[in-house]
Amino acid sequence: MRVREPGGAPFLPRAIEGRLVAACAALPAVVLMGPRQVGKSTLARLHALGAGHRYLTLDDASVRDAARRDPVGLLRSAPRLVLDEVQRDPGLLLALKQIIDDDAFAGRREPGRFIVTGSADLLAMSAVADSLAGRAVYLPLRPLVRRELLGHGTTGPWSRWLDAPRSDWRALAEADGSPPERWLDAARRGGFPVAALDLHDDVARDTWYRGWLDTFLDRDAHDLGAVADTLELRRFMRAVALRQGQLLNRADLARDAAISPTTAWRWLALLERGMQFVRLEAFAVNRTKRLIKAPKAYWCDPALARAVAGAPLADGAAFEALVLADLLSWADTEPRGAHVMHWRTASQQEVDFVVERGDGRLLAIECKATARPTTKDARGVRAFLDEHPEAAGGLVVHGGDITSWLADGVLAVPWWRAC
C-alpha cells in the first residue's frame, strides 16, 4: 500500500529497504547509489527520521563550501547525519573514513551513524575507490519496478523459480495474485517516481524525461567526468539507446556518434558511473559450445531509454529492458547474491538473460513481447538447458496472458506474473 512521508509527498515501500535496515545495524556508514530522481533522498530521510539524523545535501552551495573548508567539522556537526548527493564532492568520503577510523580507535563505533547518497556508482569513481572499504555498505537504488509501484515493496518472485521444482512452476505462476497489465504501458511509464506516480500521459512524461536528460547533461555529466561537448555526448547517448539489447561494439557506437573509439569507451564508463547504462556481461562457462563473450547494452529504465533515443524503440528491446529492470532490482535484494547475464553461442543460439544465484542455481529467461509464444520461442532456452542440465529450468516471459509449457523444462509465463 502507498504511505506518505511528512509533508504529504507520496512514498512507496522499496524492495531494497530490508538490506538498508540490516546495513544500518551492521556498519557505521551506508551508501545509497542510483540515478538522479530515483528516490534515494526520500528513502534515506524516511529511514533516518526516527534515528535523529540531520539532513544535508551537497546540492546546497553553502554545504559544498563547508565541505571544502572543513569536511571533518561538517561531518561532526551532528551525532547522526544524512549526506545527500555526495558525488558533487567525493573527496568528502575521505574525511568520513577518517572520522569512522578515529571513532573506532576510541571505541565509539556506532552502526548506522551516516547515510550517504550519490547519483553515481561511487565505487567506480577514482576519487572514491576503496575509501570506505570495510566501513560502509554500498546499496544500489534503481527506478521503481512493477510490484513496488503496486505498493508491495517487492520485485518479481524470481527466487520462486530457482527454489521450486519444475513440477510446481505452473501452479505457482497461476497462483500469483498480481493484476494483469499491458507491458507497453509499463515501459512508457517507466520507474522514476515523479514520471510514474504523478504524470498520467505520454506527453507529460516525455517532457519530464527530456528535462531529466537536460539536467544530467548540464550538471551531472560534469561531476562524473570531463565533458567538453554535451551535444556530442547527447548524440552518443542516443546511439547507445538505439542499440539497446544488442551486443556492445565500441567501433560501431563511435561511428554512429561521429567520435573516436577511445571517447566512446570513456563515455560508456561515464554513463555507467551515472548508473544509466547497463553493461550486461556474457555467461561464459564453456563446456561444449563456443560462446560469444561480448556484453550487451541496456539502459536502466525503458522510458528513459525512449526519451534518450528520441523515438520509440523496437518492441523486443523495450520489453527486454522492462524485464531486466526487475531482474536487476531482485538481484540487489537477493540474500545469497545473484548475477544477471546473457548467453549466446557462435552458432547464434541465445538466451536473453541467465540468472546465476550465489548458491550456483541457474535460471534461463527468454523475453518475447508477443502475446502468443510458441515452441519456437523456447529453442534458445532449450539449448541452454541441454548445455546446463543442472539449471533450475527456463522461462519464456511474454506479453500475453497464457501460462503453459512450451518444452521440457520451459514454461511460458506472462510478464505481469514474472515481474
Steps between C-alpha positions, in 0.01 A plus 500: 500500500610860449617695801593865529803670641465811719369787288271274297733395216420147380743223586488134406685227690818394319630146461848603617373619842571169672864520400512866603374420850747212536788715373422782745512246782838366392737776383557870579413620149251399232531636146187509280593534133271551203404733215371848581131522599469129572397545865830479692449817706144406595598148604802622700302773678207274586729230634694753708191686624475317830873473556580869546698553182569852374446540125752682279520506120796595284255650252507789750792732415553591867537132592749447214699800623502364856612161367796661324601720794458253787376156393562338840318782678205465266477126560521549877232771498239246615518166683327331203492629146335449161733637232329535160651518147855433620627448142516882481799486739622139515808605695267542799499122535867510596406718797220254578756218502715699745210555740391135492859385561555752782177395670585132465844562655328677791252215542201704379393293200134588429312304231279704268651834598534623141264449207654628180333527159652558158363530147786284378666165549745636755706180493583574136626854572878522536473757781289261706634153428589307818451807721232326711598136453390306809330808641191533283242297314430620144139445389364575151156659465349464155180636345177359643395163365148370453437350846647804670258716299218274617603580858633152582861605562630196313633395161384211286518160675810380315623305802183291473606360165849425631377325815190306389508176302390541140190292567370784720577788265171528316294484819723762663462732203123463483470559875672837470253774588653787303254681272553478122662797327598585144877495480509795261320720754756405765794563267371846406435588863841393623606489863616849595262601782385838368434373148344173616282632785417863429479519120225319314556537126786445258536870411556604862736212565703567185536863610618390846752251360640760260547734796671222693736446208577871473587512870729201467683653204523851645616403849538134592716408201756760608504362855567150366773583248641764269249567219604764249199474269161401643347493151743225403420313822126533431553354150704216645233423762241484222717250310528283812125511565420404141727193538327378816507123528778462242858383544722787605731609219711803580605563139140500376389735778789735429414504130131566563581789736788634287752478785818301559483146645703624799243771571218248457653272763560792738140616465362150552693495828351841587146374434570194714623724783174692463316165531312556174676256270492129586777283359357147511790257502495161327455172685825349385520151653636303207415132478440374149401816310703800389350805668474867411648692794413856400264683740157633402388862539192611693367814664397507868136583423293435185324839506829685545648302210207609284560864592874478436443330164248767403280234339310183592731202536448160342248296700748222570765732645251700707340183639840352590595822681177489702566144617870570561418795727305266726768231492772747600294637790434143615871414478580802721278359774579127471668398832719239328608742228413466134634599159301562183676423171421403141597188304583469132690242301701544181224312320248771606319302768416752771310574819421857599580459870669239714471538877772346712430513871771487765421137576571407137137461391435604138186626328469575127255773392391587148290813442235519228272802462248285312175404670516143363839333543565175313738208534735684264546767769634233737786383275771714655398412854482132408853519354627659823334230711656229285838660570422555871264222615562600863310827446169553679330535161399768255230763454364669190368827643250647256253782449178298511289319761584133435683274745600173330787260443677558167762227535650275763607730782388820321192683629333791321389755760341847460735783585261634767524168683880490476573867581 
